[in-house]
Amino acid sequence: MRDFESRATCPLRKLAIAALILAPLALGGCAETVGAGAGAYAGNQFGHGSGKTAATVGGAVGGALIGHAIAN
């Protein structure tokens, strides 16, 4: 089992963190931020390892887009 430090430096984890931060900022609002958080939470419920990270990233981006669509 890898320790926390090695997991935090994994390229896919860095991508997940970037998606959680940048997706709502790129769209610019509270609804996008809430959507990204909810989507990341939902996506994190699926998969294992890299697949779980990819699902989290996809959920964050998808949630931000849905939040943006609802807000407009």
Secondary structure, DSSP 4 states (H G I P E B T S, - for coil): ---HHHHHT-HHHHHHHHHHHHHHHHHTSHHHHHHHHHHHHHHTTS-STHHHHHHHHHHHHHHHHHHHHHH-
